[in-house]
Amino acid sequence: MSLLKVYKGSDFDIEIDNIASDKSISHRSAIFSLLSDKPSKIRNYLKAEDTINTLSIIKSLGADISMSNDELLIVPPKKLLEPANILDCGNSGTAMRLFCGFLSSKLGFFVLHGDRYLASRPMKRVTNPLREIGASIDGREDGNLSPLCIRGSNALEGFEYESKIASAQVKSAMILAALNAKDNSTYIEPYLSRDHSEKMLKAMGANILSMIQDDGKNKIYIKPLKKSLEPLDIDIPSDPSSAFFFAVAAAISKNSTTVLKNILLNPTRIEAFEILKKMGADIEYIIKDEKYEKIGDIIVKSSPLRGINIDKNIAWLIDELPALSIAMAVAKGKSRVKNAKELRVKESDRISSVVKALKACGIEVREYEDGYEIVGGKIKGAKVDSFGDHRIAMSFAIAGLSDGMIVSDIDCIKTSFPNFLDILKKITRIEVAD
């Protein structure tokens, strides 16, 4: 397990055009390519451990994969293979949960597993609703922990399911199952979660209709596929949740500016930037393309920050809250995060991880079951544990700009943002040791 030492930073003015490609869309583009009977073309696919594992899985299922001039060509199999090997999802909950939905409606026997961190993450939020519509899924703790064993079937029932949580992963798994169900299905979530799956599948020809109800709930109607979908032909933009680390870096560093290039600007993906803007950061969006999704540049300039209360649209912030906690830690006044119990079931228990690390840095913080309260102050250099969570590791690397930092177990950064340290080197001095 490697250690990262970050030295105290100074002011910077930098344009970053190599932010990691969007992880969510990369996973989905690989999986959704199997719903077509024609080759899909995917440019700028994220070359990180988690997304490479997803490509390995679809290859085990029979897809032919080739790469030329940064264009990934995926030729789907005429018939899905029943692999002899375990399908390794690495550290990715997205991959495991989406494959649960996809494979539940495909004939065959499949086993999904991952690393030691993923093996401890709860899966019942996906396995239980899938079982209710006839899926055969088993695993440790009655299907809550991997490895998950799936006996796929082409006889799943149509359903009307109302989820108690707004989760893009749960929603996507249920939509994938619904596309191969026997009857029409309806999925309801308490409010709109990240909507890449619906947008991409509709663009491929799936019969999906989404409607926000008067009570704010998002209702999705899904009709089973009558034929294969059209193939993807997509350029994957840069990941806003990865870009956000350097937005925070600029916001907390005096006299600093960063221009983040070619970023996905989907409203459900830039909520953290909007929160940072409300805290006082100087943020500007420049839209460059709107073909599939809004894509453009984000300019972030340093500015004094103030505390904020967050209790809404948590599903839009779930990946960025650790980095936001760094902004809160240097902001004037108190900040409070509520209704974020979902943080406890990510790559680590992110509520506990953030609280422990901030306390080590001398920040006054109080832990709650569904979030935390942070009293802004001065971050002091410390040694903190990433708990094997890439977002905790990168967040506290950025925190090191204030007074230095040592972050342990940083190998996890490779799962989502392989060139994070290369970019960080451009704004401060760092050292990596085994």
Phi, psi and omega per residue, in radians:
M1 nan 2.112 -3.054
S2 -1.431 2.667 3.056
L3 -1.896 2.473 3.061
L4 -2.009 2.214 3.025
K5 -1.904 2.110 3.130
V6 -1.897 2.245 3.115
Y7 -1.580 2.686 3.110
K8 -0.937 2.343 -3.085
G9 -1.625 3.110 3.038
S10 -2.320 -3.002 -3.098
D11 -1.187 2.676 3.130
F12 -2.625 2.758 3.069
D13 -2.419 1.865 -2.959
I14 -2.445 2.493 2.990
E15 -1.854 2.223 -3.086
I16 -2.027 1.975 -3.099
D17 -1.968 0.211 -3.125
N18 -2.261 0.647 2.989
I19 -1.075 2.502 -3.122
A20 -0.945 2.498 3.083
S21 -1.080 2.744 -3.040
D22 -1.120 2.162 -3.079
K23 -1.220 -0.772 -3.101
S24 -1.067 -0.797 -3.118
I25 -1.256 -0.582 3.096
S26 -1.085 -0.882 3.087
H27 -0.948 -0.862 -3.050
R28 -1.159 -0.687 -3.125
S29 -1.086 -0.666 3.115
A30 -1.162 -0.841 -3.097
I31 -1.175 -0.776 -3.082
F32 -1.186 -0.408 3.109
S33 -1.055 -0.429 3.135
L34 -1.307 -0.153 3.119
L35 -1.535 -0.072 3.103
S36 -1.826 2.895 3.019
D37 -1.947 0.208 3.119
K38 -2.178 2.781 -3.134
P39 -1.132 2.432 3.047
S40 -1.778 2.492 3.113
K41 -1.975 2.124 -3.054
I42 -2.249 2.065 3.133
R43 -1.842 2.541 3.123
N44 1.157 0.602 3.077
Y45 -1.110 2.422 -3.114
L46 -1.168 2.143 3.133
K47 -1.721 1.154 3.099
A48 -2.069 2.893 -3.026
E49 -0.987 -0.799 -3.082
D50 -1.113 -0.791 -3.081
T51 -1.316 -0.506 3.023
I52 -1.163 -0.652 3.062
N53 -1.062 -0.679 3.115
T54 -1.104 -0.701 3.067
L55 -1.102 -0.682 3.118
S56 -1.099 -0.638 3.134
I57 -1.159 -0.824 -3.109
I58 -1.193 -0.472 3.042
K59 -1.172 -0.711 3.081
S60 -1.113 -0.440 3.126
L61 -1.504 -0.011 3.026
G62 2.009 -0.053 -3.132
A63 -1.269 2.567 3.033
D64 -1.765 2.219 -3.018
I65 -2.161 2.309 3.066
S66 -2.497 2.728 -3.111
M67 -2.269 2.319 3.094
S68 -2.571 2.147 3.123
N69 0.894 0.829 3.106
D70 1.138 0.256 3.041
E71 -1.891 2.110 3.124
L72 -1.565 2.215 3.100
L73 -1.937 2.113 3.132
I74 -2.031 2.020 3.086
V75 -1.758 1.992 -3.090
P76 -1.245 2.657 3.113
P77 -1.298 2.664 3.059
K78 -1.158 -0.562 3.075
K79 -2.446 2.319 -3.121
L80 -1.109 2.321 3.124
L81 -1.396 2.665 2.996
E82 -1.734 1.752 -2.976
P83 -1.232 2.561 3.095
A84 -1.419 -0.341 -3.066
N85 -1.751 2.836 3.022
I86 -1.253 2.442 3.132
L87 -1.549 1.948 -2.987
D88 -1.594 1.971 3.128
C89 -1.559 0.002 3.133
G90 1.104 -2.122 -3.114
N91 -1.841 0.160 -2.933
S92 -1.686 1.907 3.005
G93 -1.175 -0.592 3.105
T94 -1.022 -0.872 -3.120
A95 -1.063 -0.845 -3.084
M96 -1.077 -0.776 -3.079
R97 -1.254 -0.675 3.113
L98 -1.220 -0.691 3.105
F99 -1.151 -0.544 3.054
C100 -0.995 -0.830 3.134
G101 -1.167 -0.756 -3.094
F102 -1.164 -0.837 -3.041
L103 -1.339 -0.392 3.120
S104 -1.054 -0.462 -3.103
S105 -1.859 0.328 3.103
K106 -2.100 2.343 -3.134
L107 -1.081 2.280 3.095
G108 2.472 3.052 3.105
F109 -2.028 2.232 -3.031
F110 -2.375 2.480 3.095
V111 -2.160 2.116 3.119
L112 -1.836 2.340 3.095
H113 -2.543 3.086 3.136
G114 -2.736 -2.857 -3.139
D115 -1.343 -3.110 -3.034
R116 -1.143 -0.460 3.107
Y117 -1.326 -0.788 3.119
L118 -1.128 -0.585 -3.130
A119 -1.122 -0.269 3.133
S120 -1.801 0.030 -3.112
R121 -1.550 2.380 -3.063
P122 -1.219 2.389 -3.111
M123 -2.066 -0.027 -3.083
K124 -1.087 -0.475 3.118
R125 -1.045 -0.420 3.064
V126 -1.771 -0.803 -3.047
T127 -1.155 -0.648 -3.126
N128 -1.121 -0.910 3.113
P129 -1.104 -0.579 3.095
L130 -1.180 -0.667 3.083
R131 -1.107 -0.633 -3.118
E132 -1.098 -0.416 3.120
I133 -1.797 0.265 2.994
G134 1.843 0.032 3.133
A135 -1.238 2.526 3.096
S136 -1.831 1.760 -3.102
I137 -2.318 2.314 3.094
D138 -2.352 2.789 3.130
G139 -3.082 -3.099 3.106
R140 -1.104 2.650 -3.101
E141 0.906 0.868 3.087
D142 0.981 0.785 3.054
G143 1.518 0.181 -3.122
N144 -1.554 -0.513 -3.083
L145 -2.177 2.550 3.105
S146 -1.346 2.831 0.135
P147 -1.224 2.505 3.104
L148 -1.812 2.258 3.141
C149 -1.858 2.150 -3.061
I150 -2.067 2.163 2.990
R151 -1.775 1.680 -3.031
G152 -1.185 2.649 -3.098
S153 -2.516 2.597 3.038
N154 -1.783 0.456 -3.090
A155 -2.167 0.475 3.110
L156 -1.165 2.532 -3.128
E157 -1.438 2.631 2.927
G158 -1.148 2.810 -3.022
F159 -2.617 2.832 2.842
E160 -2.177 1.951 -3.037
Y161 -2.204 2.261 3.080
E162 -1.937 2.045 -3.121
S163 -1.485 2.493 3.095
K164 -1.419 -0.260 -3.133
I165 -2.147 2.643 3.035
A166 -1.614 1.780 -3.086
S167 -2.362 2.097 3.125
A168 -1.126 -0.547 -3.133
Q169 -1.214 -0.811 3.117
V170 -1.104 -0.806 -3.141
K171 -1.016 -0.811 -3.108
S172 -1.119 -0.712 3.111
A173 -1.067 -0.754 -3.124
M174 -1.214 -0.639 3.090
I175 -1.126 -0.761 3.130
L176 -1.078 -0.682 3.076
A177 -1.167 -0.718 -3.090
A178 -1.118 -0.553 -3.117
L179 -1.105 -0.388 3.116
N180 -2.050 0.321 3.085
A181 -1.369 2.966 -3.098
K182 -1.384 -0.457 -3.080
D183 -2.337 3.042 3.107
N184 -1.107 2.651 -3.107
S185 -2.296 2.734 3.068
T186 -2.324 2.303 3.099
Y187 -2.135 2.313 -3.107
I188 -2.173 2.330 3.050
E189 -2.194 2.718 -3.024
P190 -1.078 -0.520 2.986
Y191 -2.790 2.952 -3.040
L192 -1.117 2.083 2.960
S193 -1.626 3.085 -3.104
R194 -0.906 2.310 -2.854
D195 -2.010 0.503 -3.139
H196 -1.095 -0.689 -3.091
S197 -1.057 -0.847 -3.134
E198 -1.066 -0.784 -3.098
K199 -1.118 -0.800 -3.099
M200 -1.180 -0.765 -3.111
L201 -1.176 -0.666 3.081
K202 -1.125 -0.694 3.112
A203 -1.124 -0.467 3.114
M204 -1.477 -0.107 3.078
G205 1.926 0.059 3.117
A206 -1.206 2.545 -3.141
N207 -1.571 1.536 -3.102
I208 -2.268 2.309 3.121
L209 -2.215 2.203 3.123
S210 -1.977 2.413 -3.132
M211 -2.481 2.285 3.015
I212 -1.482 2.138 -3.115
Q213 -1.407 2.942 3.133
D214 -1.045 -0.507 3.139
D215 -1.492 0.096 3.113
G216 1.571 -0.172 -3.140
K217 -1.257 2.587 3.112
N218 -1.754 2.082 -3.088
K219 -1.949 2.236 -3.066
I220 -2.120 2.215 3.095
Y221 -1.815 2.242 -3.104
I222 -2.192 2.195 3.048
K223 -1.773 2.471 3.137
P224 -1.054 2.634 3.118
L225 -1.209 2.372 3.039
K226 -1.738 -0.296 3.100
K227 -2.715 2.972 3.124
S228 -1.122 2.620 3.125
L229 -1.365 2.853 3.043
E230 -1.223 2.625 -3.121
P231 -1.273 2.792 3.064
L232 -1.408 2.532 2.972
D233 -2.451 1.607 -2.840
I234 -2.437 2.472 2.949
D235 -1.795 2.080 -3.086
I236 -1.463 2.153 -3.135
P237 -1.327 3.068 3.105
S238 -1.312 2.624 -3.002
D239 -1.384 2.068 3.131
P240 -1.117 -0.528 3.134
S241 -1.241 -0.495 3.027
S242 -1.338 -0.736 3.115
A243 -1.058 -0.503 -3.023
F244 -1.113 -0.506 3.103
F245 -1.020 -0.706 -3.097
F246 -1.457 -0.339 2.951
A247 -1.145 -0.781 3.089
V248 -1.112 -0.704 3.118
A249 -0.983 -0.794 3.134
A250 -1.188 -0.704 -3.080
A251 -1.117 -0.608 -3.051
I252 -1.671 -0.063 -3.124
S253 -1.839 2.184 -3.094
K254 -1.062 2.482 3.043
N255 0.949 0.727 -3.087
S256 -2.145 2.625 3.130
T257 -2.464 2.454 2.975
T258 -2.332 2.464 3.020
V259 -1.941 2.025 -3.093
L260 -1.741 2.036 -2.953
K261 -1.665 2.531 2.951
N262 1.015 0.865 -3.069
I263 -1.715 2.459 3.020
L264 -1.138 2.209 -3.062
L265 -1.981 0.423 3.037
N266 -0.931 2.279 -3.086
P267 -0.958 -0.534 3.133
T268 -1.367 -0.054 -3.093
R269 -1.999 -0.142 -3.111
I270 -2.028 0.331 3.129
E271 -1.052 -0.627 -3.141
A272 -1.108 -0.666 3.072
F273 -1.116 -0.672 3.119
E274 -1.144 -0.693 3.084
I275 -1.112 -0.782 3.127
L276 -1.070 -0.631 3.100
K277 -1.128 -0.733 3.111
K278 -1.145 -0.471 3.104
M279 -1.330 -0.164 3.089
G280 2.090 -0.101 -3.137
A281 -1.184 2.574 3.121
D282 -1.581 1.850 -3.040
I283 -2.250 2.348 3.129
E284 -2.323 2.418 3.092
Y285 -1.878 2.390 3.057
I286 -2.155 1.825 -3.071
I287 -1.330 2.274 -3.105
K288 -1.978 -0.434 -3.051
D289 -2.719 2.544 3.114
E290 -2.420 0.462 -3.061
K291 -1.088 -1.006 3.088
Y292 -1.832 -0.800 3.139
E293 -2.435 2.794 3.021
K294 -1.214 2.259 -3.141
I295 -2.331 2.445 3.132
G296 -3.071 -2.864 -3.126
D297 -1.819 2.648 3.076
I298 -2.173 2.187 3.103
I299 -1.847 2.190 -3.124
V300 -2.169 2.208 3.101
K301 -2.093 2.561 -3.126
S302 -1.132 2.598 3.131
S303 -2.905 2.626 3.090
P304 -1.002 2.343 -3.096
L305 -1.818 2.651 3.079
R306 -2.194 2.698 -3.127
G307 -1.087 2.804 -3.088
I308 -2.632 2.659 3.033
N309 -1.832 2.298 -3.136
I310 -2.151 2.101 3.101
D311 -2.503 0.078 -3.114
K312 -2.207 2.786 3.103
N313 0.927 0.643 -3.102
I314 -1.071 -0.616 3.132
A315 -1.094 -0.391 3.108
W316 -1.474 -0.137 -3.017
L317 -2.109 -0.025 -2.875
I318 -1.036 -0.555 -3.140
D319 -1.492 -0.411 -3.029
E320 -1.715 -0.165 -3.087
L321 -1.035 -0.657 3.062
P322 -1.020 -0.752 3.114
A323 -1.202 -0.656 3.073
L324 -1.065 -0.561 3.138
S325 -1.099 -0.491 3.097
I326 -1.220 -0.740 3.068
A327 -1.092 -0.712 3.115
M328 -1.105 -0.606 -3.078
A329 -1.188 -0.388 3.119
V330 -1.896 -0.033 -3.120
A331 -1.329 2.751 3.094
K332 -1.385 2.184 3.101
G333 1.655 -2.934 -3.086
K334 -1.676 2.585 2.992
S335 -2.208 2.570 -3.129
R336 -2.389 2.326 3.038
V337 -1.950 2.158 -3.140
K338 -2.169 2.898 3.051
N339 1.029 0.520 -3.066
A340 -2.036 0.629 -3.138
K341 -1.044 -0.420 3.098
E342 -0.989 -0.455 3.113
L343 -1.045 -0.425 -3.077
R344 -1.299 -0.197 -3.083
V345 -2.098 0.507 3.065
K346 -1.605 -2.724 -3.095
E347 -1.009 -0.505 2.927
S348 -2.398 3.075 2.939
D349 -1.305 1.650 -2.967
R350 -1.207 -0.411 3.040
I351 -1.151 -0.905 3.134
S352 -1.108 -0.735 -3.102
S353 -1.093 -0.805 3.138
V354 -1.106 -0.807 -3.105
V355 -1.063 -0.828 -3.127
K356 -1.078 -0.764 -3.094
A357 -1.208 -0.709 3.129
L358 -1.153 -0.679 3.089
K359 -1.071 -0.703 3.104
A360 -1.081 -0.475 -3.137
C361 -1.564 0.136 3.083
G362 1.430 0.269 -3.132
I363 -1.641 2.388 3.089
E364 -1.351 2.103 -3.081
V365 -2.556 2.488 3.136
R366 -2.114 2.321 -3.108
E367 -1.643 2.406 3.031
Y368 -2.171 2.882 3.141
E369 -1.062 -0.604 -3.062
D370 -1.977 0.322 3.127
G371 2.855 -2.575 -3.114
Y372 -2.817 2.838 3.044
E373 -2.098 2.292 -3.090
I374 -2.108 2.270 3.040
V375 -1.722 2.036 -3.077
G376 -1.068 2.558 -3.127
G377 -2.910 -2.410 3.110
K378 -2.068 2.167 3.098
I379 -1.283 2.196 3.109
K380 -1.773 2.526 3.106
G381 -1.013 2.440 -3.094
A382 -2.757 3.062 2.974
K383 -1.867 2.147 -3.091
V384 -2.187 2.713 3.138
D385 -1.721 2.355 3.088
S386 -1.388 -0.284 -3.060
F387 1.002 0.493 3.132
G388 1.225 0.300 -3.070
D389 -1.890 2.021 -3.068
H390 -1.016 -0.635 -3.094
R391 -1.318 -0.560 3.029
I392 -1.168 -0.771 -3.139
A393 -1.029 -0.840 -3.086
M394 -1.256 -0.613 3.131
S395 -1.079 -0.780 -3.083
F396 -1.437 -0.291 2.920
A397 -1.139 -0.754 3.087
I398 -1.133 -0.672 3.104
A399 -1.024 -0.500 3.139
G400 -1.091 -0.304 3.088
L401 -1.074 -0.434 -3.098
S402 -1.311 -0.745 -3.045
D403 -2.726 0.370 -3.068
G404 1.482 2.790 -3.118
M405 -2.916 2.543 2.945
I406 -2.029 2.171 -3.115
V407 -2.049 2.199 -3.133
S408 -1.631 2.759 3.070
D409 1.003 1.066 -3.063
I410 -1.671 0.019 3.128
D411 -1.031 -0.445 -3.124
C412 -1.090 -0.370 3.139
I413 -1.013 -0.538 -3.104
K414 -1.131 -0.325 -3.106
T415 -1.174 -0.431 -3.069
S416 -2.346 -0.434 -2.989
F417 -2.510 1.270 -3.008
P418 -1.021 -0.511 -3.097
N419 -1.799 0.337 3.137
F420 -0.993 -0.828 -3.081
L421 -1.177 -0.566 3.099
D422 -1.101 -0.684 3.111
I423 -1.270 -0.721 -3.135
L424 -1.035 -0.610 3.126
K425 -1.051 -0.442 -3.091
K426 -1.318 -0.305 -3.101
I427 -2.026 -0.192 3.069
T428 -2.831 2.932 3.107
R429 -1.454 2.387 3.095
I430 -2.393 2.772 3.027
E431 -2.394 2.465 3.099
V432 -2.096 2.309 3.127
A433 -2.365 2.605 3.107
D434 -1.360 nan nan
